[in-house]
Amino acid sequence: MTDDRTQGPERAPFPLTAYVQRLTERVRAFDRRRPLGWDLVLTGFFVIAALVDYTGGGWRNIAHNTDVPGPLVLCLSLALTVPLLWRRTRPMTVLAVMVAAGAVNSWTGALLQAALVQLIVVFNVALRRPPKLLAAACALTLVPVVVGVVRYPKGSWDQQIVPQVWAITLVALLGIAVRSRQEYTSSLVERARRLEVERDQQARLAAAAERTRIAREMHDIIGHNLSVITGLADGGSYAAARNPERAGQALEAIATTSRQALAELRRLLDVLREEATPTAELAPQPALTDLDRLVDGVRAAGLPVRLALRGHPDSLAPGKELTVYRVVQEALTNTLKHAGPGAAAAVDVTYGDDGVRVSVTDTGLGGRAPEAGAGRGLTGMRERTSLYDGTLEAGPLPTPPGGWRVHLHLPKEPSP
């Protein structure tokens, strides 16, 4: 455990850094909300810049050949900028069109500055496409450079090609860096979401464990006091004929015991009322007809579950139905918690002449705690099973394939 006093104060970001972060986040948010609008703005900016360069004649200042026809220069300016609008959906097609226009641009000697827009497409490929396409895009972008060197050789080849190679490489590395940063941020967000879900699940499990403890206390209170009341009532009935005074004492003891039991039950119910949320709904205890809903909920949580019902269910007592439901629920909950990724579960409920049998198996590779330290889940299942003279078995399956199995058997009650 660390002491917060030994740690230095958290440094706040510099004003310029904070401003850049806010501005970047706003641009990204706008791009996520309206990608087409951002693409139109970006494409429109470079189209206007290329047209200004064409109409003002600025391209002649760096051109190798100033006698290029005006219509051809206009077509090249548009071919190097307008395809930028589709850089997200078809980046390689856009780059192929730009490279073709760039090759003509280099061969004619016009050397339009709009050819640099190809670097934006390379950045987009590095940001969203596989590395193989990035290598192909970089190689494709060098084609106009080689055409220009062959058509207008001035100086050594390395002086004309190496700077272009460095520019393309830096743009590709920048795209990879931004992509890695985005993936890292997304992983942090997903991890925070999973931790939040796990925290909520732990809170619900703790609340359920507390309610189970209170229910057991209520069971002990009712069972103990009813046993005492039954004994006093039997004794009072025998003493009523011979010793009315002793019968009266028995009745007073019954009244006292009943009042104590009611007082303890009221205290426990008050605790339950205080912990209940205002939006809590009152619902009957679940039964076997609710197994489908339980399985659907577990499937929604990400665990594939197969449910199979065999035989014709007799009229089971509500307590037995609740026991079957709770055992299945606890087994599936443990599978969600411990089975690990890629696990699947199967629930088989069989009604036969010897009672009801339930088998819950999973294919998870995650470990389970030993029975002695498995917590209250397995203990609660065994206690519920013992109320109806049933048997409960829980343990790992042999490997391969491995997994975990919970088997419940509740014998059929004899006919009266």
C-alpha positions, 0 to 999 in steps of 0.5 A, a space after each residue: 500500500 502506498 502513501 499518497 503523501 510520498 508522491 509528488 503533486 500531479 502536474 497539470 498540462 501546459 496551457 498550449 498543450 491543453 489547448 492543442 489537445 482540446 482542439 484535436 479532440 474537437 476535430 476528431 469529434 467533428 470527423 466522427 459525427 460528420 465524416 462527409 462534411 470533413 472530407 468536403 472541407 478538406 477536398 475543397 481546400 486543396 481544389 481551391 488551392 490548385 485552381 488558384 495556382 493554375 489561374 495565377 500562373 504560380 506553377 510556372 515558377 518551378 516548372 521544367 516546361 512552361 509551355 504546357 497547355 492550359 487545359 492540360 494543367 487544369 485537368 491535372 490540377 483537378 485529377 490530383 485533388 478531387 479524388 481526395 474526397 473518396 480517400 476513406 472508402 477507396 484509398 488505393 483507387 484514389 492513389 492510382 488516379 493521382 499517381 497516373 496524373 502525377 506521372 503525366 505531370 512529371 513527364 510534361 514538366 509542369 511540376 504542379 504542387 498539387 501532386 503533394 496531395 498524394 501524401 495525404 492518401 498515403 497517410 490515410 492508408 497507413 492509418 486505416 489499411 493493412 501494412 501490405 497495402 501501405 508498402 504498395 502505396 509507398 512504392 506506387 507514389 514513387 512512380 511519378 518521381 522516377 518518371 520526372 528523373 528520367 524525363 528531366 535529369 538534373 543532378 544525380 539520381 540520389 539527390 532527386 529521389 532520396 528526399 522524396 523517399 524520406 518524405 513518403 517514409 515520414 508520412 507513413 511513419 506518422 500514420 502508423 504512430 497515429 494509428 497505434 495511439 488510437 488503438 492504444 486509446 481504444 484499448 484503454 477505453 474498452 478496459 475501463 468499460 470492462 472494469 466498470 462492468 466488473 465492478 457493477 457485477 461484484 456489487 450485485 454479487 455482494 448484494 446477492 450474498 448479503 440477501 442470501 445471508 439474511 434469508 438463511 438467518 430468517 430460515 434459522 429464526 423461523 425453523 428454530 422458533 417454530 420448533 419451540 412453539 410446536 414443542 410447547 403446544 404439544 406439551 401444553 395439550 398434554 398438560 391441559 387436562 392434568 395441570 391447567 396452570 402448566 398449560 397456561 405457562 406453556 401458552 405464555 411461553 408460546 406467546 413470548 417465543 412468537 413475539 421474539 420471532 416476529 421482532 427478529 423477522 421485522 428487524 431483518 425485513 427492515 434491513 431489506 427495505 433499507 437496502 432495496 432501491 426505489 425502483 425495485 420491483 416485486 416479483 414471485 420466486 422464479 420457477 422452472 418456467 423461468 429457465 428460458 429467461 435465465 438462459 437468455 440473460 446469460 447468452 446476452 452476457 456473452 456465454 453461449 448456452 444450450 438448454 435441453 428439457 427431457 421428459 414430462 415434469 410432474 407437479 413439483 413443489 415450489 421449493 423444488 422448482 426454486 432449488 433447481 432454478 437456483 442451482 442452474 443460476 449459480 452454475 452459470 454464474 460461476 461459468 461466467 466468472 471463471 470459465 474464461 473466454 471462448 467457453 460454452 455451457 450446456 444445461 440438461 434437465 431430465 424428469 424421470 421416475 426417480 425424480 428430476 436430474 439437472 446437469 450443467 457443464 461448460 467447456 471453459 479452461 479457467 480454473 475453479 476454486 477448491 470446494 473448501 474455498 469456493 465461497 457461499 455459492 456451492 455451500 448454498 447449493 448443497 444446503 438447498 439440495 439437502 432440504 429435499 434429500 437430494 445430491 449435488 456433485 460439482 467438479 472438473 471434467 477429465 482433460 481433454 476436453 476439460 471443463 466443469 460439471 455440476 450435477 443435481 438430483 432431487 428424488 421424487 417424493 413418495 405418494 401419500 
